Structure formats: structure tokens, C-alpha cells
């Protein structure tokens, strides 16, 4: 899933661009905290919601990975995000950050390489 950051003018200074990214992250952080997600104390780009089926939201730049066994959690989160952010849903992830994701749904297994 790609989440677009607010656009800045091409003449914006490097400092201004960094500030706009920071402001976008603050807005995103506020949104997910209000949606009852907790931010990981070890990595500020990892959010989680504890329940019978925990949901993890992993953010890297403008890429986001939602990990859970419950597809309803994924769809609900996507609906909420689409209301607040301009985003493109890339559906099921096969690769993120150079890591390939392989699934065997029949056995309920997942491999990363």
C-alpha cells in the first residue's frame, strides 16, 4: 500500500521538505493512535493493536504493510486510511524493503527471504 505525503513545491528548500515529511508523520501518528493502535517503543514506525487477532502496521517512508490474520481488520483500517490520506492500495505484498514474502495459505505458513 502506498500512502502519498502532502505535496510540496519544487522550489522548497531541503529543510522545508524535511519539515513537511515530519508534519506528515505527526499527522499519521495522531491518526493511528486515535484508531487505538499503540506505537512500538523500539521502532517508532511500527504500530500494533492487541486483540484476539493482533494487527501490526509497519511504515517505511511512503510504504505501509498491514499484518494480521483477520482480513476484516485490514479492510477496516484501509477504509479509515482512505478517508484521511490520499493513498494507493497495492493489495497483497510480495516484497517490501527487498525482502520477498512467500505464503502457503493451505499450511498457514509465511516465509521471508
N, C-alpha and C positions, 0 to 999 in steps of 0.2 A: 504494500500500500504506500503510495506517495502522498505526502502532505505538503502542500505548497506554502511557503512562507510569504508574508506580505511583500509585495514588490517594492523596490527602491529605485530611484532614478539612476541612470548610468553614470551620472556625474557625482554620485555620492562618494564621499571620502571613505577610505578604508575603515576609519574609526566609526563613521556613521553606519556603515554596513554591519560591522561587528555589533553595534548597539541595536540595530534592527533585529538581528538574529537573537540577541539577548532578550529583547522585548517580546519576540515571538515565543521563545521558550517560556518566559514568565507567564504569558497568556495561556499557553498549552498546559503548563504545570498547574495553574489555577483551575483550569477546566477539568483535568483528570482527578485532582484532589477533591473537587466538588462532586465528581462522579463516584466518590467513595473508594478510589484507588489510593494505595499507600506508595510513597516513593522509597525505594531501596536505600538503606543508609550507606551502602558500599559503592553504589553507582547511581548517580542522580538521573540517569536516562533509563532506568528500569523501574517500572511501576507494577504493582500487583494488587489483586483483590482476593482476599481469603474467603473461601466458601467451600461447599462440598466439592465443587469443581473449581479450583483456583484458576484465575486468569492472570496472565503476565503480558504486559505491554512493554516492548523493547523499542527504544527510539534511538536512531543514529542519523544525525543530520536531518534530511527530509524523508528518510525511510522509517517505516514502522512495521514491526512484526507483532502480531497478537497470537499468543499461545494459550490454548485451553483445550480441554476435551469436550466442552459444551459449545456447540456451534451457535446456540441461542445467545450466549454471552458475546460472541464475536459479532453477530449481526446487530445486536442492541448497541454495542459500542460503536460500530461503523455508522449506524443511523445517527447517534449523538454527535459523532465527529463531523459528519457531513453537514449537519445543521450549523456547526460553529466554524469549520475550516473548509477552504477550497482544497479538495483532495481528489486523487485518482486511485481507485481501488484496483490493484493488480491481481486480485483473487489469491489463490493458494501460492505460497512461496516455494520455489525450488532452489533458491540460492540467495544468501544475504551475506554481505561482507566477505565474499569469496568462499563462503562455506556452503557446500552442497547439502541439500536436505533430501533424504530418501525415506519414503514411507512404505510400510507393509500394513495396510489397514486390516487385512484379514487376521494377522497376528497381533495387531495393536502395537507395532514397533516403529521406531523412528531412529534413523542414523544420520550423523553429521560427519562430513569429511572435508 
